[in-house]
């Protein structure tokens, strides 16, 4: 299945959940793209211990997920 998620939030938890869902779907062999729009483009600035966005984004892209901004 091909899935595209569009994220346009600055809430770290929303971005974190999008990356988590994308990574879970990639494990199931789905084709997943995440399009970051608006404030979510600067997701790296929202990285924290509670929401490790950089690690999730790295895992996503290394697992052949497509990340666009």
C-alpha positions as semicolon CSV with decimal commas, in nm:
position;residue;x (nm);y (nm);z (nm)
1;X;0,000;0,000;0,000
2;X;0,124;0,353;-0,075
3;X;0,068;0,610;0,198
4;X;0,146;0,981;0,213
5;X;0,114;1,172;0,539
6;X;0,105;1,551;0,545
7;X;0,212;1,710;0,872
8;X;0,169;2,083;0,929
9;X;0,187;2,114;1,307
10;X;0,446;2,256;1,541
11;X;0,341;2,024;1,823
12;X;0,630;1,781;1,882
13;X;0,394;1,498;1,981
14;X;0,205;1,519;1,649
15;X;0,527;1,506;1,446
16;X;0,661;1,226;1,667
17;X;0,346;1,019;1,612
18;X;0,366;1,071;1,234
19;X;0,724;0,938;1,228
20;X;0,633;0,649;1,458
21;X;0,338;0,550;1,237
22;X;0,551;0,585;0,926
23;X;0,820;0,358;1,073
24;X;0,562;0,097;1,174
25;X;0,417;0,097;0,824
26;X;0,762;0,062;0,668
27;X;0,813;-0,251;0,880
28;X;0,498;-0,387;0,715
29;X;0,657;-0,330;0,373
30;X;0,432;-0,037;0,279
31;X;0,559;0,258;0,071
32;X;0,543;0,560;0,299
33;X;0,604;0,929;0,235
34;X;0,588;1,208;0,490
35;X;0,546;1,563;0,366
36;X;0,637;1,826;0,625
37;X;0,463;2,159;0,571
38;X;0,467;2,490;0,756
39;X;0,609;2,482;1,109
40;X;0,675;2,106;1,100
41;X;0,962;2,167;0,855
42;X;1,179;2,270;1,149
43;X;1,110;1,942;1,334
44;X;1,475;1,917;1,440
45;X;1,432;2,218;1,669
46;X;1,152;2,035;1,853
47;X;1,376;1,736;1,928
48;X;1,384;1,646;2,298
49;X;1,438;1,349;2,526
50;X;1,063;1,291;2,540
51;X;1,018;1,326;2,163
52;X;1,339;1,209;1,985
53;X;1,238;1,341;1,644
54;X;1,587;1,334;1,491
55;X;1,628;0,963;1,567
56;X;1,285;0,874;1,433
57;X;1,344;1,077;1,114
58;X;1,680;0,908;1,065
59;X;1,526;0,563;1,109
60;X;1,247;0,659;0,869
61;X;1,480;0,771;0,591
62;X;1,724;0,482;0,639
63;X;1,428;0,242;0,608
64;X;1,356;0,386;0,263
65;X;1,078;0,617;0,372
66;X;1,050;0,936;0,168
67;X;1,073;1,260;0,363
68;X;0,982;1,582;0,184
69;X;0,955;1,940;0,303
